Amino acid sequence: MTRNQGSGTEVMCKGRVLVIDDDPSLCQTIELDLSQRNYEVVWKASSREGLEEFQRSDFDVVLTDLNMPELNGLELCQKFVALRPDIPVLLITAFGSFETAIEAIRAGAYDFITKPVEFDLLEIAIARAVGHRSLLERLERLEQTLEDSKQFESLLGESAKMLFLFDQLHRVAPSDVSVLISGESGTGKELVANAIHNRSQRANGPFVAINCAALPASLLESELFGHEKGSFTGATTSKKGLFSQANGGTIFLDEIGEFPVELQATLLRALAERRARPIGGSKEYRFDVRVLSATNRDLELEIEEGRFREDLFFRLNVIQLTLPPLRSRGTDILLLAQHFLNLLSRKHHRSVMSFTQPVARKLLDYHWPGNVRELRNTIERALILTRFDKLTVDDLPDKIQAFKKSQWLLHGADPSELLPMRDIEKRYILHVLKETKNNKSLAAKMLGFDRKTLYRKLEIYDVK
């Protein structure tokens, strides 16, 4: 968008609007109102002049009257769509009806506005149209964006949060310090661990990963440190532990927040002394590994609740990297969706290489509780099911099709739409509890309450 300067203050222009109406006074009124709302407006009082201006300049949206001499709005709309199908056209009509709407849509109009013009509704329609054009442009640029996008190893993104993460990774990877990678499930924590290893001085050494939540304590100890033959029932041979196997490289302890309390002292000693003893063994062995760990839990809360040792936390958390959830990464969602579509089309031998604008809107609006992993699964499912050369909304899972982006109504034309503060607070508390999977300690921390305050509010709102 362009910037307008006035009174020494630089203001971001929301978009350029071409207004065409044979009533100059209405054009001037629309220009005045939209200018105050930070739109740049050019108006013409005849359809011929409007068409010439359209061909001369670039606009984000066109607003044209339906009933005009020379060319009417429908004819004008058809010409605009033929010349520039990417620019949405809004029709103004004094004869609002279902039949008029159908005619407008058939002519290629994006939307239509009835007279007398209500300017708050007009601004909403124009903002939607400008957003629609911006999204179409984004979809057209996706292939090139993929080529030009910022990357760190297999991590992909161009949002501010991902660029900040990439900058951290560039500085952290070459060092040999322990790194704790935090973030929600599905955000790509193991990809980050792999990227750090690949850019480290240990890149030629092994990368060994283990999910600490996948094994009971007895088996986890054996996996990490090894065991001697006959040390327990079923130990028919001796086995090297993962610390031994990772010697000279990197060990990745995934889901470290699930690490059994009874083994945490053993792990702490091994990390502090860089040596371990196999189960049933009499001799210790030394190891030289870089330790990376990951968690989707708040380990400081786990310490407070007595489920994680503070000294082990500080041993693992020399540097902490936090992965943003997908819902906070903006149009990275579309970038990743296109990346997965390209990747999976080759895997499944399909020729589906793009998706429609309504699909893009649904992907951007959805809240992605499963993050990048869920997005990949969604694209793969849609690719398998689609009957067309582009993904359509019908190819998406029902929950994404039906998802409605939540909105907090802070203003509106109808006062009945406004909510009491009590309802807003209750809804937000319930939303935070849902996002934290009913972890009240974590929810209280996110809300800025202590736990007693949270419990008191839940009691007031009669939330069980």
N, C-alpha and C positions, 0 to 999 in steps of 0.2 A: 504494500500500500504506500501511497505518497504521503508527504507531510505538508500541512498547511502552516504558514507562519502568520501570526497576527498578534499585535500588542506585545511583541517581544517574546511570545510564548510559542513553542513548536508543538503542534497538535497532530497526532496520527490521523490521517484521512481513512475512513472506513471503506471507501470505494467511490468510483466514478459512475454517476447515473445520468443517462440520457433520457430526458422527458420530452414527449411529443404530444401536443394537444392543441387543437385550434382555438382554445380559450386562453389567451395570453395571461389573463389575471390568475387563472388556476395554476398555470406554469410558474408564475412568479411566487404564488403562495407555497407551492410545493418546494420550489428552490429555497425560499426563506426557511421553511421548517426543516428540510433535510440538511441545509448548511449548518443550522444550529446543532444538528445531531452529528456533525463532522463528516458529512458526505459532500463530495464535489459534484455540483449539478450543472449540466448544460441543457438548455431547453430550446425547442424549436416549435413554432406555431403552425407548421404545415408538415404534412407527411412527406412531401418531396424534399424539403429542407432537412427533415429528420433523417431520411434515408441517406442523403449526401453526407451529413455529419457522421452518421454511423460508419460510412465507408472511409471517411477521412481519419477518424480518431479511434482510440481503443477505450472501451467502457466495460465496467463489471456487470452492469445490468441496464436493461432498457425498460422504461415505463411509458406505455403509449395508450392513447384514447382509442376506443373501439370505433366510434362513429365520427368519421372525418371525411371531408370532400377529397377528391383526387384518389387517394388510396385509403381504404378503411383499415382499422387496426388488425383484422385477421389477415388481410393481404400483405400488410406491412410485416406482420409477424412471420409469415411464410418466407418473405424475402430475407429477413434477418437470419432466420434459422438456416436458410440455404447458404447464406454468405458466411455466417459465423455460428455454427451449432453450439459452440461452447459458451456463448453469451446468453444468459437467461432473459426471457422477455415476460414482463407483467402487463396485462391488459386492464385498462380502466373502462368500466361500463356502467351506465345508468340503468341498465336493464338486466340486473343480476337474476339469473335463472339457471336451472340445471342444463337446459339446452345451450345457453350461452357458454357455460363452463365446458361442455363437451366440444363445442365448436372451437373454443380457445385451445383446448388440449390437442385437438386434431391438427390445429394450425401450428403446433409446436410450442405454445406458450408454457412457461413454467408455472404461472399462477395468474389469477385475475382478481382485481379489486373493484368493489362496487362504489358508485357515487351515492351520496356525498362521501368524500374520502375522509376516513378516520385516520389521523396521522400516526397514532400509536400503532395501529394495525398495519399501516403502510410500512412503517419502519421495520416491524417484525418480518413482513413479507420480503422486504428488500434485503434485510440481514440474512435471511434464509437463502435467498437467491445468490447473494455474494458468496456465502459459504458453499453453496452448491457448485458455483464456478471454480472456486478455489480447490475444492475436492476433485473436480474433474481434471484440473490442471495437474494436481498432485498424482492422480492415477496415470496420466499420460507420461509423467516424468519418472515413474517408478523404476523402469528398466535402467534409465540413465543414472538415477539416484543410487541404485544398487551398485553400479560400477564405481560411482564417485563417493559413496558413503564412507564414513569413518569406521575403521575396524581395529580390533586388537585380537590377533589370531582369528578364532572362529566367532568371536563376539561382534555383533553388528548393531549399529545405532547412530543416530545423529541428534538425538535430544540432548538438552543441556546436562541432564543427569548422567547420561551415558558418556558424553565427552569428558565430564569431570572424572568419571570412573576410569576411562582410558588413560587420562593424564596421571591418575594415581598408579595405575598398573605399570605405566612406563617407568615410573620412579621406583616402585616397590620390587618389581620382578628381578632386576639384576642383583639385588641384595640377597642375603641368606637368612633373613629374620623370619620368625614364625608369623603367620598371617591367619587371622580369624575372618572368615567370609560369612557375613550374615545376610539374611534375606528370606522372603517367603518361599515356600515350596514351589518349585517350577520356575524360578527366576534364572537358573543357569549357574549355580554355585560350582558344580564340578567343571563346567566349561571354563570358569574363571581360574580354578585351581590348575587345570591343564595349561591354560594360557600362561600363567605365572611360571610353571615348570619349563615350558617351551622357550621362554625368554630369559631363563636364569642361567647361571654358570653351570648348572647341573643338567642341562638339557640333554646331554648325551648319556646320562644315567637313567635308571628305571624310574617310572612313575607308578606308584602302587597305591590303590584306593581301597578303602573298606567302609561299609555302611555300619556304623556302630549300633544302630537300632535293629539290625537284622539278626543278631546272634545273642543268645543268652550269655551271662557273664563267664561261665566255665569255658564255652567254646571261643568267646571273644579273646580271652586271655591266651589261649592256645594259638589262635590265629595271629595275634600281634607278636607274641614272644617266642612261639614254638613250643615243642614238647619232646621229651625223650621216649623212646620205645618202652612200653609197659608202665608209663607214669599214671595211666588211668585206664579204665575198661574201654577197649576199642582202640587203644593206641598201639597198633601192631607194628608200626614203624616210627622212626624219629621224623620230626618235621621242623623245617626252618620257619621262623616267624616272619611276619611281614616287615618288621624293622630290619631284620637281617637281609631279606630279599631286596629292600629299598636302599641298601647301603650304597652311598655315592650318589643317590638321587633324591627323590621327594616321596614322602608318605602323605596321603590325604585322608584325614579322619572325618568322614562325612557324618552328619547328625551327631556331632560331639555332645550336644545337649542331652542325648539319650544314653550317654556313657554310664554304665552301672556305678553307683556310689561306692560299692565295695572294692572296685578296681581302680578308683581314681588315684589313691595314694601310690599304687604300683606304677601307674602311668606317669605320675608326677616325678617319681624317683628316676624312672628310666629316662625321661626327657632331661632332667637336671644333670644326671651323671653320664648320659649318652652310653648306657650299657644296660643289658637285661639278662635275665636268667630264664632258660626254657623251663616249662613245668617238668618237675622230676629231675632236673639237671643239677649238677654240683658246681658247674663253672659258669661264669658270666661271659658274655661276648660283647664287644664294643660295636657300635654302629655310628655311621656318619650320614645323617639324613636331614633334609629340611622338612619342617613340619607345617603343613597347611591343614586347617580344620574349617568346618562349616556347620552352621546351625540355623534353623528357622525359629529358634526360641530366644527369648531375652535372657541371656545367662546371668545378668545382674539380678533379675528377679528369681532365677533358679537358685542363686547364692543366698538370697534373702529367705527363700523357702527351705533352705537346707538340703537342696538336691544337687548342688554343684560346689566343689571346693574353690574358694577364692584364690588360693595360691596356684592351683592348676589353671584357672582362668587367666591370671596374669602371665603365666608361662606361655600360654597359647596366644594371648592377645597382645603381642608386641605392636602389631599394626592391625587395625580392623578396617575391612572394606565392606561397605553396605551396598547390596544390589537393589535398585529401585523396582517396585512392582510394575508389571506391564501397564496397568491402568494409569500410571503416572508418567508414561513415556510418550504421550501424544501420538504423533503420526509415525513413530517407530513401529507402531502396530501394523500399519500398512506396508512399511518397508519389510518387516519380518514376514508378513503374510505373502508378499510377492516372492521373497526369498524361498520360503517353504514350498510355494506353488511351483517355482522353477525346479527346485530340488526333487520334489515328489513326482512331478510330471515325468521327469527322466526315469525315476525309479520304477514307476508303474506303467511306463510306455504310453502315456497319454499326451494329447496335444493341447491341453488346456493351459493357457499361459497368462490369463488375466481374469479379473472379476469386475462385476458391474458396480456402478456408483452406489446403488442401494446396499450392496454387500459391504462396501467400504464404510458406509454410514453405520451399519449395524456393528461392524467390527470395532469402530471407534467408540460407539456408545456403550458397548458391553463392558462389564467390570472385571472380567478375567480373573476369577479367584484362583484358577490353576496356572495363571501366568503364561510364560512362553511355551511351556509344555502343553497346556490346554490349547493354545493357538495353533501349534503344529498339528495336534490331533484333529482339531476342527477343520483345518485346511485339507488334511489327508482324507478325512471322511467326506468332505464336500467334493473333492476331486474324484473319488471313487464313485459317488452317487450321481454326479451331474451328467445330463444328456446333451449338454451344449459345449461350445468351445470357450465359454466364459462361465465362471461360477455365478449363480444367481442366489437370491435370498432363499428360495425354496430348497437349496442344497445345504443350508446351514441347519444345525440342530434346533429343535423347537424352542429350547430355553433362550437361545440367542435371538431367534426370530421374534419371540414374545417379549423380550427384555425391554423395559421402558427406563430410559435414563432418568434417575431421580433428580428433582429440581427443588430448590428451596425458594419459595415465592417471597421475594422481598419487596416487590412492587407489582402492580397490575391495575388494569382498568376497572376491574370489579373488586370492590372492597371485601366481598364475601370470600375471595380466594386467599386472603391473608390469614395466617395462622397465629394463634396465641403463642407467646414465648414458652409457656409450659409444654405445649404440644411439640414445638420445635426441639426443645431440650430432651423430651422423652424420646422422640424419634431418633435424635442423634445418638443418645446413649444406647438405644437398642441397636442402631447401626454399628457402633463401635464394638459392642458385645458380640454381634454376629461376625464381624471381621476378625476378632481375636478368638473366635471359637469358644466364647463364653469364659475366657480367662479373665476373671475379675481383677486380678492384680495388674495385668497388663492393660486392661481397659481403663482402670483408674489412673494409671500412669499417663496413658494417651490423652485422657480427658482433663488431666491436671488436678485430679482429686486425690485425696487419700482414700484408702479402701472403706473406711467408716462412712465417709461422705457418700461414696457410691452406693453402699448398702442402704443408707438412709433414703437416698433418692429413689432407689428401686422399691423401697417399702412405700414411699409416698405415692409413686406411680402404679403401685400394685402389680409390679413385675415380679414373677416367680423365678 
